[in-house]
Amino acid sequence: GGPATDDPPEEGSVHRATVKQLRAFGVFVEMQGYRRWGLVHLSQLSNHWESNREDSDEQKIEAIAGVVSEGEQIWVKVVEVRPDDNGRMRI
């Protein structure tokens, strides 16, 4: 629906989001109604899998891909609003 905003979401709010990129440290998502992407850190991604610090980036991305995939619609909760240099939010 309507135009996207540059304003950050409120901490604690829940949003529908689309997974945009899988990375070794988590996934970037695009939340409906917002222009900026958010980061879901791998420690916040799921309670159903584990990753070791010694795992390679490829192993971590493979494990993340077992939980979510690019283009998938998911629900996310904003746990912190701390814009980085690219304006992304940690969710």
N, C-alpha and C positions, 0 to 999 in steps of 0.2 A: 503493500500500500504506500502511500505518500512519499514525500521527499525525505531523503536521509539527512540526519543532522550531524554537525561537527561536535556538538556538546557531548561530554562523556556521560555514560550511564551512571546511575546511582549505585554505590556499593550495596551489596545484598540483593540487588534486583536480578530477576531471572528472565532470560531472553532465548528466543529461537535463533539458531545460528547455523551457518553452513561452513563445514570444514574446508579450508582453502589450501593449506599446506601442512605436510607432515615434516617435522624436524626431529633431530635426536633429542632435543630438550623439551618437546611438546608439540602442540598443533596451533596453527593460526586459524582463527575463525572470523567470519564476517557476520556480525549480528544484524538482524533485521532492524531497519530504521536508523542505522549508524553508518557513517562513511568509513570510520577507522576500524581496523582489524583488532582483535584481542588475542592474547596468548593464553592458552590453557597449558600450564606447565605439566610435564609428565607426572609429577607427584600428585597432581589434582585430577588426573585423567580418569582413573579407574581404581577400584579396590580389588579388581579381579586379575591383576597381573603384577609381576615384579620385574625390575630391571636392575642389573648390577652396575656399579660404577665402572667395572672393568670391561663391560660389553662395548663393542665397537659401535660407532654411529649407525652403521648399517643394521646391526642387531637390534639397537634401540628403535629405529624406524620400523623394522619388521615387527617388533613387539607392539608398537603403537598401531600399526596397520591391522593388527589382530583385534583391536578395540574399535577404531574408527577408520573411515576411508575418505579420501578427498571427494568433495561434493555431497557428502552425507549431511543430512539435517539432524542437529542435536540440540538439546537444551543446555544452556550454560548459566552459571550463577557468577555474578561479578563479585570477586572477593577483595579486589583492590583496584583503585583507579590511580595509576601512576604512569602517566604517558612517557614513553621513551622518545628517542629522537625522531621516530617515524610516526608518533602519535598513537601507537598501539596501547591497548589496555591489558592488564593481567586479569584473567578471569578463571 
